[in-house]
C-alpha cells in the first residue's frame, strides 16, 4: 500500500510524468512492495525553497507505506529517488529530500488492511 507524493520545482510534461511514474513503481520493489497497489501523485512547478533559496531546482518525495521496512531499504529507495530526479529532470541529489512514513492502518475498498 505505498503512496508516493513527488514534488518538483521544475515543469514535468505528460511524457516525462509517465516515465517518472514507471520508475517510481519499480523503486517500490526495493522495500518489498509492488506497483499493483502503488498510488503516485506528481506535482510540478512547485515553489520549493531549499537552503534559503529557490535559484536551483529541487525535489521532495514523501513515501508512505503500510508496515515497516529497514534503514538499508530506505537508503536504497532514497538513492533510487535521487537518481530519478537527476536523470529525468536534472535535479541534483543535494537538492532532494525524501521522507518516509510507516503507517499502521490503511484502508482500501471499504476495508482495512
C-alpha positions as CSV (number, residue, x, y, z in Angstrom):
1,X,0.0,0.0,0.0
2,X,2.6,2.6,-0.8
3,X,1.8,6.2,-1.7
4,X,4.5,8.5,-3.2
5,X,4.0,12.2,-3.3
6,X,6.6,13.6,-5.7
7,X,7.0,17.4,-5.9
8,X,9.4,19.1,-8.3
9,X,10.2,22.7,-8.8
10,X,10.7,22.2,-12.5
11,X,8.0,21.6,-15.1
12,X,7.1,17.9,-15.9
13,X,5.4,17.2,-19.2
14,X,3.0,14.2,-19.6
15,X,5.6,12.0,-21.3
16,X,8.2,12.6,-18.6
17,X,5.5,12.2,-15.9
18,X,4.8,8.7,-17.3
19,X,8.5,7.8,-17.2
20,X,8.8,9.0,-13.6
21,X,5.7,7.2,-12.6
22,X,7.0,3.9,-14.1
23,X,10.4,4.3,-12.4
24,X,8.7,5.0,-9.0
25,X,6.8,1.8,-9.4
26,X,10.0,-0.2,-10.0
27,X,11.6,1.5,-7.0
28,X,9.0,0.1,-4.6
29,X,10.5,-3.4,-5.1
30,X,13.4,-2.2,-3.0
31,X,11.2,-2.2,0.1
32,X,9.3,-5.3,-0.8
33,X,6.2,-3.6,-2.3
34,X,4.7,-3.9,-5.7
35,X,3.3,-1.4,-8.1
36,X,0.0,-3.2,-8.0
37,X,-1.3,-1.1,-5.1
38,X,1.0,2.0,-5.6
39,X,-0.6,5.4,-5.8
40,X,1.5,8.3,-7.1
41,X,1.0,12.0,-7.0
42,X,3.3,14.1,-9.2
43,X,3.3,17.8,-8.8
44,X,5.5,20.0,-10.9
45,X,6.3,23.7,-11.0
46,X,6.2,23.8,-7.2
47,X,7.8,26.6,-5.3
48,X,10.4,24.8,-3.2
49,X,12.9,26.8,-1.2
50,X,16.0,24.8,-0.1
51,X,18.9,26.3,1.9
52,X,17.1,29.6,1.9
53,X,16.7,30.0,-1.9
54,X,15.0,28.6,-4.9
55,X,17.6,29.5,-7.5
56,X,18.2,25.8,-8.3
57,X,15.6,23.1,-9.0
58,X,14.7,20.9,-6.0
59,X,12.5,17.8,-5.3
60,X,10.7,16.4,-2.4
61,X,9.5,12.8,-2.2
62,X,7.2,11.6,0.6
63,X,6.8,7.8,0.7
64,X,4.1,6.3,2.9
65,X,3.7,2.6,3.3
66,X,1.7,0.1,5.3
67,X,4.0,-1.5,7.8
68,X,7.7,-1.2,8.3
69,X,11.0,-1.6,6.4
70,X,14.7,-1.3,7.3
71,X,17.0,1.7,7.2
72,X,19.0,-0.1,4.5
73,X,15.9,-0.4,2.3
74,X,15.1,3.2,2.9
75,X,18.6,4.2,1.9
76,X,18.3,2.2,-1.3
77,X,15.0,3.9,-2.1
78,X,16.5,7.3,-1.3
79,X,19.3,6.6,-3.7
80,X,16.9,5.5,-6.4
81,X,14.7,8.6,-6.0
82,X,17.7,10.9,-6.2
83,X,18.7,9.1,-9.4
84,X,15.3,9.6,-10.9
85,X,15.3,13.3,-10.0
86,X,18.8,13.7,-11.6
87,X,18.3,11.5,-14.6
88,X,14.8,12.6,-15.6
89,X,14.8,16.2,-14.5
90,X,18.4,17.3,-13.9
91,X,17.8,17.9,-10.2
92,X,21.0,17.3,-8.2
93,X,20.7,14.8,-5.2
94,X,21.9,17.6,-2.9
95,X,18.6,19.4,-3.7
96,X,16.4,16.4,-2.9
97,X,14.7,15.5,0.4
98,X,13.0,12.1,1.0
99,X,10.6,11.5,3.9
100,X,9.3,8.0,4.9
101,X,6.2,7.4,6.9
102,X,5.3,3.9,8.2
103,X,1.5,3.6,8.5
104,X,-0.1,1.1,10.9
105,X,-3.7,1.4,9.5
106,X,-4.5,1.6,5.8
107,X,-8.0,1.4,4.3
108,X,-8.9,0.3,0.8
109,X,-12.2,-0.6,-1.0
110,X,-14.2,-0.3,2.2
111,X,-12.0,-2.4,4.4
112,X,-8.8,-2.2,6.5
113,X,-5.5,-4.0,5.8
